[in-house]
Amino acid sequence: MGVVLSEHCECIIEFNLSQNQDYSLIIPRKFPSRKKEHDCYSARIEANNLYLKANYYIGVDWLIKGDRFIQVKPKLNKVVLERFDAEMKKEGEPPLNSENEVELNFSVETDSSKQLNYLKLLMDAFQHPVIVNETNNLVLIDWEAEQITINQEDDALTPFLVVQFLNLLKHIVKKGLKKSYYKVQENLNNRIKGKILVGATIKKNVLKNRLTKTFCEYQEFGINYQENRFLKKVLYYCSNYVHQNVGLFAGNQKNLEQLINYCKPAFELVSDETEIATLKNIKHNPFFKEYKEATKIGHYILKRFAYNISNTAKSQKIKTPPFWIDMPKLFELYVYHHLLSAFNESEIKFQFSTYGNALDFLITKERSEMVVDTKYKMHYRSSHIHEDIRQVAGYARLNKVYEALKKTKTSKDIIDCLIIYPTDKELNDDYKFEFILNESSEIKAYNKVYKLGIPMPYIK
């Protein structure tokens, strides 16, 4: 039995006294991130009620193993978006605490929730090679836990892995498949090449009176080696899944089919036969960074389908391992994609680190220098919102930031701060990101702190 929530929504579950021990053992799974671990959801018990609140991760996990699970869907609450935007526009003195603030009620699913096209966020991020290397650790999967049965239409993991793999493969094909030495075994006639396999020669030739043939093993150099064979195998699984599950990709079907058609010709000279066990001993080349992540995601996909191609077919119910997808990081990469349309790659420092602090972005372009912070985890309490603003302003005062921007530490050289956050406006095909900061984008309560809302891809 499942409990279904949207991001940032809360629900209350009543239970009997006899169930208290089971519910008291609920421990939210933690998602490891760059800065610290975060709970994927929060749970607390008051009297005979369990209060569950979804954070900003989407996925499925056990509450009580084998009995009850939680499922968080990719939906943003319009009320939170509007409240956040309204607080940004206020001109008054920011509050110091939250004692007298009104609590918003998200215990009931309302029409204000808009379903987010999270696959489109991922597709957009993969348009830039520089972002590809930042797409690792977006998903947390517990393969050891008992699998959870859900409706296939609610499966967020498989489409996510397929989209991630196909986009990684696109960048691999674009650079050219890696070549390496690989072993070939062949039954040669009237000649010897490499090493003679005595046992195979006796079994396949001598005992059958084929005295002119010798079974040999030798090495060749080319693209037909184990890593590429493995990628071709996973591509075959992905292709089957995409074509048999049209409705699961939220309008991204055509783009995925184009990716498949783009990648397939590159593997025509690569064999279908592969031994997955041999991949464990492969050392990854730093010049082909995408191979390491593509191989990892490929293993996830084959595990998800239990190494059986028939499991790619459409069905009403599926079994999935507990998993969580990091939506704040995905939003960061989506913003990175849009920033690259306004600045050169060399003018953006992503995850600029200093003394345990990590800035989302540092813009180094002359006369446009600023600290940029993304806020997917939007608060609705005024005091919490202003705490976030003060945190960004604090980043802009770090000595290492001044050194990176080659600025002097004077009152005239105050570094601009920008907060980028999602809005309820829908992303259109003709949308063009404009990095324009003016009086209307300034947060009135602060000096040189700006805001910029960005439209999101929603499912109609």
Phi, psi and omega in degrees: 000129186251152173249116185257127180228159168261165178305135176070009177264161184230150174219160180241128179245123176273141179219160180282161180300327180292339180268359186302320182296319179297314184288331180288344180270001180292122177235114180300139177289143180259137179259117180287132178230184183298319188270307180197172179280143179235145175291136178289335174203168178242147181219134176215152182244130174228121185057235178254033180238136174256121179260114179252133178227126179282138173265211184255047172231143176249146180160195182224139179203158178284135165270306174238115188306126178079358184235307186221139181229163176248140178230124180249125183261155181282082178229135176257140182272121182299326181297317179295317180299316181291321180295318179297314181296321180295320179295326179295332185271351182293144182256348184288178179292128180295143181290152180267338180215179186243024187297318186256019182277150181278131179277130176277145183259114178242022184286342181241133177293126183239175179289353182284348179280132179244130183286124185272136176274079185294334178291327177293323176302316181292318179300316181295319181299325184282001179289341184245126180303326182294333181277336183304320182288352180258004187270008178283160176059032175278339185229143177243122183234133176257094183285342183278338184284160175297139183285156184248134179271123179224169172291141182298328180294342178265002182286113178262340186286307186299310177302323180297313180296320180296314179297317180297315182295314182297323179288323174297318180296325178300316181290328176294313180295322181297321179281338184105135181297140180291141177254149180200169175281141177215155183275140177233131175249128185213144178268099187269149182253121177061023176204163180233139179219126179073230185255135177279127175269097189299312182300315180292324179295316179296314184292317188264342184238302185299313181292341179254014176061032175259074191284347180269356183255147179224129179274118186237159173233129181215170181255144173231159180245123181174196183271351185273054179244178196301317182299315180292325176297319179297315180298323178295321179297315179293322177301321178296317177297315181297318180299315178299316183295316181297317184285336182262353182227063187300321188281000186265358188248014168049051177083002180262007184303312183298317179296323180291321177297323177295321177297316180298314180294331178287323186276325188304313182301331181293340184254014182297326181267009179259135182289156177277340185282130179211146174248106186298329182298330182289343182290339182296332184266002183281133175263127185279138180277126181297341178282347178235065185298328184296333182299319183298312181290322180296322178294319179297311179295324177299318176298319178301316183295315180294322175297318180301323179267009179056033178057028182233117184296335180292340179283356176277352182288159180288139178207164181285318182241145175225164174250131182230144174289155174302135182208160174217140178249132184278095183288322176301319178292321178298322177293322176304314181292326176295318177294319177304316178304317181285325178297327180291345175277347181251336182229159173286156181303322182289346182266002181238123173256117182266134181053055178290117187257142176202119175051046178084353176262145178231113177279139178300308180216145172234115180273123185253004181297136182300131181071005174230019184297134177192160173265128182244130179236133177265141181234085172275328176279075185278130176272156176250349175278134183301316183296322180292322179298315182287335173296319177298318180296317180295326178296316178297317179298325177295321176302321183289351180258002181289138181300322182295329177292317177299321180293319180295326181268358179056047179249152176274153183271070178237166181295336180284336184259047175287127184279133178293150176236142180226132175250121178253129185220158179284149175241173178273004176286141184273139179287124177260161181296330182267011181292134177234123182292127179240121181266078182239118178251121180223194183298325182289337180266000180278138174277111194299329185283354184228158179266124177060036173241126186238164178231151178211111177276143183236132180294151183241152175280112179252156177266124183284000000 
